[in-house]
């Protein structure tokens, strides 16, 4: 069905849109991060739940933040004011890179006429055993998240928990902002994350360990 839609839309949209649609079809192939467990072991050895690092993706520098507890990557392409996110379900990447401008930018970083969305993930996976890591601080988090998140207005920073079941939109937003593990935790406990336009220390605390944040703060703002 996706292939049929792509064929139909190819006649309607411009070449950039065609590249994006083709990339969606390609990334139906699942990406397995075979080095993520090794990477998390490195984090554990340094007593980290979050890791900040940088990689050189061909002609571009990409800043990365990763939460071991959330199993969540945030990416910002330096000097392009653009980024994207990736949630892991086990060791597998979710879906496709759903930010059209990021797909195009990565293609230009690679200086390639077409773009295989899995290429960046494969490149990242190969870099994980050797990247230099440090713990994410609030400045790192805000800088990267502000570029990585683009689909949900300006309220993108976790602030506190509310006792309520998540709507479908809130669930999708939470997958994008915090990952599958947080969604599962919320569904099991009848909670909804509340997001604000500016980050606080609790934003970083939840990125570090969201269950500990809830156990420490409960429903208080």
ABEGO torsion letter per residue (X at the ends): XAAAAAAAAAAABBAAAAAAAAAAAAAABBBBBAAAAAAAAAAAAAGBABBBBBBBBEABBBBBBBBAAAGBBBBBBBGAGBBBBBBBBEABBBEBBABAAAAAAAAAAAGBABBBAAAAAAAAAAAAAABBBBBBBAAAAAAAAAAABAABEABABBABBBBBBBBAAAAAAAAAAAEAAAAAAAAAAGBBBBBBABBBAAAAAAAABAAAAAAAAEABX
